[in-house]
Amino acid sequence: MDTGERACYSCLCVECIRTQQVGVVENFGQYSSMLSPGMNVICYPLQTVTARLSLRIQQLDIICETKTKDNVFVTIGVAVQYRILSERAYDAHYRLTDPHQQIRSYVYDVVRSTVPKMDLDHAFANKNKIAESVRQQLTVDMTEYGYEIKASLVTDFSPDKKVKQSMNQINASKRLKEAAAEKAEACKIKQVKAAEAEAEARYLSGIGVARQRKAIIQGLQTSVVEFADEVGGITSKEVMDVLLLTQYMEALSTVGANTLFLEHDPACVSNLQQQVSSNFMQKASSRVRKQKAHDIPDGEKSMSRERSKRKTKKETSVKGNLEQMGEDVLGSFGNMGKAVFG
């Protein structure tokens, strides 16, 4: 007794067919019947089991090379899942000599007739369409031979190595371009914000300088008036000379902190005093003449009203001259600072 799948007594032989299998029985080479799973009895040696066909789902992996519409050669991997129909096992066994080769031929035909109609990017995006075309074509052709096509999958889609490198370089260049644009936009925003901050700082600095000069002018005006009131016989010119020397000495101390070497002697101070005083007097006298020429009363007005008006205008003129002298002092020191540091 064969401990495997067969037990024979006289002319009887017991055949065991496993689950999800069918056995093909022949009488002297002629098909007789199909054996179902389990124990089966045949007349040996008149009858023999020539083949056992599996009814399980099987997978066939196929590699196909073709080209796309834009002349790029690609290698496509297709996995076909199929099984034999039990009711058509006869056709599956007797009508095809090599079913695997038959399936490969159909896959090659479908892939090489579908992919050349697509560009490379289009083919990448439509792998499911390729797989569905393969499944439909195999279903139509292989059902006649007793095979059921369960699924068709595109498992690999690989262009040439140089094409891969080119595609990676294109993507890398695109990313670098986007990164450069973002970086430039960031620099633009940074520069705009810096310019806005600088403009705001200059505006506030200008307000501070204007207030500072206004305070200095008011201080100089108050100092001149108080000094002239407390010390008798002192004119506004002499007071301004004293203030000019004081400001000059303060400017020298500030300049000296920066370790600059300047020519200095009493003659320089005297010359500076004479030049500034002469400039102040010329500007003040020209303003007074212009103001008097503009404000001469008509001959029809009374003498008392004319004297009162002249007295009032004189006081106003002196006050205005003092304010203008203060501004000239600041302007002169500003010009002197530009000459020294510029």
C-alpha positions as CSV (number, residue, x, y, z in Angstrom):
1,M,0.0,0.0,0.0
2,D,1.3,3.4,-0.9
3,T,1.2,5.6,2.1
4,G,1.0,8.8,-0.1
5,E,-2.2,9.0,-2.1
6,R,-2.8,5.6,-3.7
7,A,-3.9,2.2,-2.4
8,C,-4.4,-0.8,-4.8
9,Y,-6.1,-4.1,-4.2
10,S,-6.3,-6.4,-7.3
11,C,-7.7,-4.0,-10.0
12,L,-9.0,-1.4,-7.7
13,C,-6.9,1.7,-6.8
14,V,-7.8,4.4,-4.3
15,E,-6.7,7.9,-5.2
16,C,-6.8,10.8,-2.7
17,I,-7.4,14.3,-4.1
18,R,-6.6,17.2,-1.8
19,T,-8.9,20.2,-1.1
20,Q,-9.0,22.8,-3.8
21,Q,-7.7,20.3,-6.4
22,V,-9.2,18.2,-9.2
23,G,-7.7,15.0,-10.7
24,V,-7.7,14.2,-14.4
25,V,-8.4,10.6,-15.1
26,E,-7.5,8.9,-18.4
27,N,-8.2,5.5,-19.9
28,F,-5.1,4.4,-21.9
29,G,-4.4,8.1,-22.7
30,Q,-8.0,9.1,-23.3
31,Y,-9.8,11.5,-21.0
32,S,-12.3,9.8,-18.7
33,S,-13.4,12.0,-15.8
34,M,-12.4,14.5,-13.2
35,L,-11.9,13.4,-9.6
36,S,-13.2,15.7,-6.8
37,P,-11.4,16.3,-3.5
38,G,-11.4,13.3,-1.1
39,M,-11.0,9.5,-1.7
40,N,-11.7,8.2,-5.1
41,V,-11.5,4.6,-6.6
42,I,-10.2,3.9,-10.1
43,C,-9.4,0.7,-12.0
44,Y,-5.7,0.5,-12.2
45,P,-3.9,0.1,-14.5
46,L,-6.7,0.7,-16.9
47,Q,-7.3,4.1,-15.5
48,T,-4.6,6.6,-14.3
49,V,-4.6,10.1,-12.7
50,T,-2.5,12.0,-15.2
51,A,-2.7,15.4,-13.5
52,R,-3.9,17.3,-10.4
53,L,-5.0,20.8,-11.1
54,S,-5.0,23.4,-8.3
55,L,-8.1,25.6,-7.9
56,R,-6.4,28.1,-5.7
57,I,-5.7,31.7,-6.8
58,Q,-2.2,31.9,-8.3
59,Q,-0.1,34.9,-9.3
60,L,2.1,35.3,-12.3
61,D,4.7,38.1,-12.3
62,I,5.6,39.6,-15.7
63,I,8.2,42.2,-16.6
64,C,7.5,44.1,-19.8
65,E,9.7,46.8,-21.5
66,T,8.1,49.4,-23.7
67,K,8.3,53.1,-24.6
68,T,6.0,56.0,-24.0
69,K,4.6,58.6,-26.4
70,D,7.5,60.9,-25.7
71,N,10.0,58.1,-26.6
72,V,11.0,57.2,-23.0
73,F,11.7,53.5,-22.5
74,V,10.2,52.2,-19.3
75,T,10.1,48.8,-17.6
76,I,6.7,47.8,-16.3
77,G,6.0,45.0,-13.8
78,V,2.6,43.4,-14.0
79,A,1.2,40.9,-11.5
80,V,-1.7,38.7,-12.8
81,Q,-3.8,36.8,-10.3
82,Y,-5.9,34.0,-11.7
83,R,-7.4,30.6,-10.9
84,I,-8.8,27.6,-12.8
85,L,-12.6,27.2,-12.9
86,S,-13.5,23.7,-11.6
87,E,-16.3,23.3,-14.1
88,R,-14.0,24.1,-17.0
89,A,-10.9,22.1,-15.8
90,Y,-11.0,20.1,-19.0
91,D,-10.3,23.2,-21.1
92,A,-7.7,24.5,-18.7
93,H,-5.8,21.1,-19.0
94,Y,-6.2,20.1,-22.6
95,R,-6.6,23.3,-24.6
96,L,-3.5,25.1,-23.5
97,T,0.0,23.6,-23.6
98,D,1.6,26.5,-21.5
99,P,-1.0,28.8,-19.9
100,H,1.7,30.9,-18.2
101,Q,3.3,31.8,-21.6
102,Q,-0.2,32.4,-23.0
103,I,-0.9,35.0,-20.2
104,R,2.5,36.6,-20.7
105,S,1.7,37.1,-24.4
106,Y,-1.6,38.8,-23.7
107,V,0.0,41.1,-21.1
108,Y,2.8,42.1,-23.5
109,D,0.2,42.9,-26.2
110,V,-2.0,45.0,-24.0
111,V,0.9,46.9,-22.3
112,R,2.7,47.6,-25.5
113,S,-0.5,48.9,-27.2
114,T,-1.6,51.1,-24.2
115,V,1.5,52.7,-22.8
116,P,2.8,54.2,-26.2
117,K,-0.3,56.3,-26.3
118,M,0.6,58.1,-23.1
119,D,3.4,60.5,-22.1
120,L,5.7,59.5,-19.3
121,D,3.9,61.6,-16.6
122,H,0.5,60.6,-17.9
123,A,1.5,56.9,-17.7
124,F,2.7,57.3,-14.1
125,A,-0.6,58.9,-13.2
126,N,-2.7,56.2,-15.0
127,K,-1.2,53.0,-13.8
128,N,-4.6,51.8,-12.7
129,K,-5.9,52.4,-16.2
130,I,-3.1,50.1,-17.6
131,A,-3.9,47.4,-15.0
132,E,-7.6,47.6,-15.8
133,S,-6.9,47.3,-19.6
134,V,-4.8,44.1,-18.9
135,R,-7.5,42.6,-16.7
136,Q,-10.3,43.2,-19.2
137,Q,-8.3,41.8,-22.1
138,L,-7.2,38.7,-20.2
139,T,-10.7,38.1,-18.9
140,V,-12.1,38.0,-22.4
141,D,-9.4,35.7,-23.8
142,M,-8.7,33.4,-20.9
143,T,-12.2,32.6,-19.8
144,E,-12.6,30.5,-23.0
145,Y,-9.8,28.3,-21.7
146,G,-11.1,27.8,-18.2
147,Y,-9.2,30.5,-16.4
148,E,-10.7,33.3,-14.3
149,I,-8.7,36.5,-14.0
150,K,-9.2,37.8,-10.5
151,A,-7.0,40.9,-10.7
152,S,-4.2,42.6,-12.6
153,L,-1.8,44.9,-10.8
154,V,1.0,47.2,-12.1
155,T,3.7,46.6,-9.4
156,D,6.6,48.5,-11.0
157,F,7.0,51.4,-13.4
158,S,10.7,52.3,-13.9
159,P,12.1,54.5,-16.6
160,D,15.7,54.5,-17.6
161,K,18.2,55.5,-14.9
162,K,19.3,58.7,-16.8
163,V,15.6,59.7,-17.1
164,K,15.2,59.3,-13.4
165,Q,18.2,61.5,-12.7
166,S,16.8,64.1,-15.1
167,M,13.4,64.1,-13.5
168,N,15.0,64.5,-10.1
169,Q,17.1,67.4,-11.3
170,I,14.0,69.1,-12.7
171,N,12.2,68.7,-9.4
172,A,15.3,69.9,-7.5
173,S,15.6,73.0,-9.8
174,K,11.9,73.8,-9.3
175,R,12.3,73.6,-5.5
176,L,15.4,75.7,-5.6
177,K,13.6,78.3,-7.7
178,E,10.7,78.4,-5.2
179,A,13.2,78.7,-2.3
180,A,15.0,81.5,-4.0
181,A,11.7,83.4,-4.6
182,E,10.7,83.0,-1.0
183,K,14.2,84.1,0.2
184,A,14.0,87.2,-2.0
185,E,10.6,88.0,-0.7
186,A,11.8,87.7,2.8
187,C,14.8,90.0,2.1
188,K,12.4,92.5,0.5
189,I,10.1,92.5,3.5
190,K,13.2,92.9,5.7
191,Q,14.5,95.9,3.8
192,V,11.1,97.5,3.6
193,K,10.6,97.2,7.3
194,A,14.2,98.5,7.9
195,A,13.5,101.5,5.7
196,E,10.2,102.2,7.5
197,A,12.0,102.0,10.8
198,E,14.8,104.3,9.7
199,A,12.2,106.8,8.3
200,E,10.3,106.7,11.6
201,A,13.6,107.1,13.5
202,R,14.7,110.1,11.4
203,Y,11.2,111.7,11.8
204,L,11.4,111.4,15.6
205,S,15.0,112.5,15.6
206,G,14.0,115.6,13.5
207,I,11.2,116.4,16.0
208,G,13.7,116.0,18.9
209,V,16.3,118.3,17.2
210,A,13.6,120.9,16.4
211,R,12.5,120.9,20.0
212,Q,16.1,121.1,21.2
213,R,16.8,124.1,19.0
214,K,13.6,125.8,20.1
215,A,14.6,125.3,23.8
216,I,18.1,126.6,23.1
217,I,16.7,129.7,21.4
218,Q,14.3,130.3,24.2
219,G,17.1,129.8,26.8
220,L,19.4,132.2,24.9
221,Q,16.6,134.8,24.7
222,T,15.9,134.6,28.4
223,S,19.6,134.7,29.3
224,V,20.2,137.8,27.2
225,V,17.2,139.6,28.6
226,E,18.0,138.7,32.2
227,F,21.6,139.6,31.8
228,A,20.9,142.9,30.2
229,D,18.3,143.8,33.0
230,E,20.7,142.8,35.9
231,V,23.8,144.4,34.5
232,G,23.4,148.0,33.5
233,G,25.2,149.4,30.4
234,I,25.5,146.0,28.7
235,T,24.1,145.8,25.2
236,S,22.6,142.7,23.5
237,K,25.7,142.4,21.3
238,E,28.1,142.1,24.2
239,V,25.9,139.5,25.9
240,M,25.8,137.5,22.7
241,D,29.6,137.7,22.5
242,V,29.9,136.2,25.9
243,L,27.5,133.4,25.1
244,L,29.3,132.8,21.8
245,L,32.6,132.3,23.7
246,T,30.9,130.0,26.2
247,Q,29.4,127.9,23.4
248,Y,32.7,127.8,21.6
249,M,34.6,126.5,24.6
250,E,31.9,123.8,25.1
251,A,32.3,122.8,21.4
252,L,36.1,122.5,21.9
253,S,35.6,120.3,24.9
254,T,33.3,118.0,22.9
255,V,35.6,117.9,19.9
256,G,38.6,117.2,22.3
257,A,36.8,114.0,23.5
258,N,37.3,112.6,20.0
259,T,41.1,113.1,20.0
260,L,41.2,115.6,17.2
261,F,44.1,118.1,16.8
262,L,42.9,121.6,16.0
263,E,44.8,124.9,15.6
264,H,43.8,127.1,18.5
265,D,45.1,130.4,19.9
266,P,43.5,133.6,21.3
267,A,43.7,135.2,17.8
268,C,41.5,132.4,16.4
269,V,38.9,133.1,19.1
270,S,39.0,136.8,18.4
271,N,38.7,136.3,14.7
272,L,35.8,133.9,15.2
273,Q,34.1,136.4,17.5
274,Q,34.5,139.2,15.0
275,Q,33.2,137.1,12.1
276,V,30.2,135.8,13.9
277,S,29.3,139.2,15.4
278,S,29.7,140.9,12.0
279,N,27.4,138.3,10.4
280,F,24.8,138.7,13.2
281,M,24.8,142.5,12.9
282,Q,24.5,142.5,9.2
283,K,21.5,140.1,9.2
284,A,19.9,142.0,12.1
285,S,20.3,145.4,10.5
286,S,18.9,144.2,7.1
287,R,15.8,142.7,8.8
288,V,15.2,146.0,10.8
289,R,15.5,148.1,7.6
290,K,13.1,145.8,5.7
291,Q,10.6,145.9,8.6
292,K,10.8,149.7,8.9
293,A,10.3,150.2,5.2
294,H,7.3,148.0,5.2
295,D,5.7,149.6,8.3
296,I,6.0,153.4,7.6
297,P,2.6,155.0,8.5
298,D,0.8,157.4,6.2
299,G,1.1,161.1,6.5
300,E,-2.5,161.4,7.6
301,K,-1.9,159.6,10.9
302,S,-1.3,161.6,14.1
303,M,2.3,162.0,15.5
304,S,1.4,160.5,18.9
305,R,0.0,157.4,17.3
306,E,3.1,157.2,15.1
307,R,5.5,157.5,18.1
308,S,3.5,154.8,20.0
309,K,3.6,152.5,17.1
310,R,7.3,153.0,16.5
311,K,8.0,152.3,20.2
312,T,6.0,149.1,20.0
313,K,7.7,148.0,16.8
314,K,11.1,148.7,18.2
315,E,10.5,146.4,21.2
316,T,9.2,143.7,18.8
317,S,12.1,144.2,16.5
318,V,14.6,143.8,19.4
319,K,12.9,140.6,20.6
320,G,12.8,139.2,17.0
321,N,16.5,140.1,16.5
322,L,17.3,138.2,19.7
323,E,15.5,135.1,18.5
324,Q,17.1,135.3,15.1
325,M,20.5,135.8,16.7
326,G,20.0,132.6,18.7
327,E,19.1,130.7,15.5
328,D,22.2,132.1,13.8
329,V,24.3,130.9,16.7
330,L,23.0,127.4,16.3
331,G,23.4,127.6,12.5
332,S,27.0,128.9,12.9
333,F,28.0,126.1,15.3
334,G,26.3,123.6,13.0
335,N,28.4,124.8,10.1
336,M,31.5,124.8,12.2
337,G,30.8,121.2,13.2
338,K,30.4,120.2,9.5
339,A,33.6,121.9,8.6
340,V,35.5,120.1,11.4
341,F,34.0,116.6,11.0
342,G,33.0,116.7,7.3
